[in-house]
Amino acid sequence: MGSGSSVNVNYKYSLQKSENVQTLPDETHPAFKAAVLIQRWYRRHVARLEMRRRCTWRIFQSIEYACEQDQIKLHNFFSYLVDHFTPSSSKERDFISRMFISGESFKEAELEKYCDYESMEVPDSYTGPRLSFPLLPDQATALLEAFKQKQQLHPRYVLNLLHETRKHLKQLPNISHVSTCYSEEVTVCGDLHGQLDDLFLIFYKNGLPSPSKSYVFNGDFVDRGKQSLEILIILFTFLLIYPNEVHLNRGNHEDHMVNLRYGFTKEVMQKYKVHGKKILKMIQNVFCWLPLATLIDQKVLIIHGGISDTTDLDVLEKIQRNKFISVLRGKKRKDSNRNVEIQEINRESKTEADPAEKEAAPSLFPQPRPAPAPSMSNRQEFSRWVRQTVQEQIEWCRRLVDISESEEEELTYSSVVSLTDLDGPCRTREEDWKQVLDILWSDPMPQEGCRANTVRGGGCYFGPDVTQKILEKHNLQFLIRSHECKQEGYEFCHSRKVLTIFSASNYYEIGSNRGAYVKLGPDLVPHFVQYQANKTAHTLTMTQRISRVEESAFRALREKLFAHTSALISAFKAYDKDNTGRITLSNWATAVESVLRLGLPWRMLRPQLVRSTVDGMLEYKSWLDDLAMEQRSQEHIQSSLLEVIYRNRSNLETIFRIIDRDHSGLISFEEFHQTWKLFSSHMNIELTDDGINDLVRSIDFNKDGNIDFNEFLEAFRLVKQSQ
Amino acid sequence: MAEQAGNGEDDAVAEIEKKIIEAFEVFDHECNQTVDVREIGSIVRSLGCFPTEAELHELLAMVEEEEPTGYIHLEKFLPVMTKVLLDRSYRPIPEDVLLHAFEALDENKCGYITKEKLVKYLTEEGEPFTQEEMEDMLSTALDPETNTVRYRDYISVMTVDET
């Protein structure tokens, strides 16, 4: 990187040096003047690069966190459905109930049966590694080698491994304890996010796990990167071979709801077309058993996200962590807000709200147990039935994550007693859930206090005072967490009491950041090792690296701008009362921020976003047209529709995946239509049937009436081609 | 770079101030309106100025606290920097002037400077480069086959980069 100090210390040095030689610097000497000029010019270049680098970073981060907000919007969408939607046809009814079926939750025995692998034959033609249990170190080496050669592990062994992993994890407490007196050093790694090359690099630089080499992997092994499954397999293998030396913490991405959006589900289904669903089901039941935290020498606490002002390690130790298969939940149902204007589609008659329904807090994806449906002819009764059925389903699902009195798996009398801590206060499932959520989703902030993390939609922002309190309460020295990408792979905050460690290099783009891991010896002094897993990154000059990452960031930003075209036009028009078609660049910056709300330095970014001005004014319509030109791939689709798709694409993709229960990648035309209608009604978008039909006609879909939604997403360049 | 605005002077000043605040905030890690004193150079330069190190030191003297804490506050920086931009201090360096500067170091006027010579000039004369700065410039400027810097080519590459 360029000069760390932009104010040059050496200036004074050169004066000193000259003094020693007893001559003053000859400022009139042409070489001197020339040198000063060149240095002045060059330092300005470096400073500009530095600014560009930081702005690029800000762009990526703000877009990433805005995407996580989408998850909340999705939850709101489903809550909205529960609150407002009344299907008026049997097709709609079936469709809705499919939306709420995300797969059943299994009891132990059922799980074993469903994810059975023993009957799977492994053909002789299979040349990959064959695992036998208990695992031995040479099998781990074989796996590493196989993955380097891009081989795939046979699904039988995958399932077998997952079963064994689950059995092992069940015995572990919520908080793992590591001691530096047994193995001299402990290595802590942060987010890997499916980037296998980084894991290989870590093992290469640091050595494989062994009785003399302890590792803690601090969550977020999966999603975004393309080799999440391989990373899981390797980590689980080492976990089973060296159970005393390898420790895994759960991250917020060890959650199937998050995986639906961020790519892990897709990766598994693509790699294992036949058995993928089983594998995913097993993984769900492995993730929920991952420990929540690790303690080194009772002094250093390692958690994935962070803490909140209510975090309590004693409580954390007691909760039943496996109850939280997913940590994400839908919002609480509002008390009936019946004045909300609803563009119900296909509704011929309105039905009255059932007063009895205003009770419980819904959560997502309840298990259906429908009573037989009444006939369609009595609309009122029918819609009451739907609501009731849906309500029952919701209740059932709630029982999975809330306090339960009924036939939960493994909820024995003793565990019920332990919930109500006899010596202490009675804890609710709500409180337990918050403990877990905060650990997995929180971020540190510079200001004091603790407030809700609205950017991510889960967990808290915690200040240095919160950190201090918890360190004192549990007699700790510092915290290690991950969860946030850092340019150098690691970063301290809260007066070095909180360390963020992030192990996925080039996370946003090649050259965007280094990865790092940290080693702790008995003195608990952290030693860092940084790396960057891409050869290309090394051969580029700093300027080239920054340009490349910058290009990527601005592409993403322009896409976001395009997705908000209509809102932008309204905002610009507000500054253009005389309808000249132009606004000042100052107003441009203010307007853009008011629409996008990314908190970016727009005036600094302007040169890259606005190429031409007339008398210092921007012709905003043609600017927006230029943006559209870049994005448009389907000429004949009305541009507002395209804009809508872009703005909501990750939600759309997630919804598609939820509907596609068997993970086949196909949904029927009818379902597609329904999805679209529901979604657009929720988002208050005016769309005609023709608009939707145009959209569908532009996709090549099979004659059997199914749509490959991956093709759909790619056709609109909603998904990068490389995926 | 005054921008066309409704009310002339005031708006222009307001816009300049907004720019300065934006640039400042990029380096304000703790979100408390302060930046590390070592980042001031980057901020000033990215706002379009080409100060020498000596000029930067002068500017710093105006914005630093009586007891230098290592941090600069926005409220002190803003008026000083606004004046700098309004006065258009620390003007940019035109391409031909830059070219002359390189030519001055090229005694034989052969169109290139050897690596050794350039390193000597830039790390010993003027406001010397640190080793890091020198290496960084060489990584783009140096032609590895001849071990020289063909400065005309280098300047044109860099100028393109400046947008």
Interface residues (C-beta under 8 A of the other chain):
Chain A: G2 S3 G4 S5 S6 V7 N8 V9 N10 Y11 Y13 S14 P25 H29 P30 A31 F32 K33 A34 A35 V36 L37 I38 Q39 R40 W41 Y42 R43 R44 H45 V46 A47 R48 E50 M51 R54 C55 R58 P446 Q447 T541 M542 T543 S547 T584 L585 S586 A589 P601 W602 R603 M604 P607 Q608 D615 G616 M617
Chain B: A2 E3 Q4 A5 D11 A14 E15 K18 K19 E22 A23 E25 V26 F27 H29 E30 C31 N32 V37 R38 E39 I40 G41 S42 I43 V44 R45 S46 C49 F50 P51 T52 E53 A54 L56 H57 L60 I93 V97 L98 H100 A101 F102 A104 L105 Y121 L122 E124 E125 G126 E127 P128 F129 T130 E132 E133 D136 M137 S139 T140 M158 D161 E162 T163
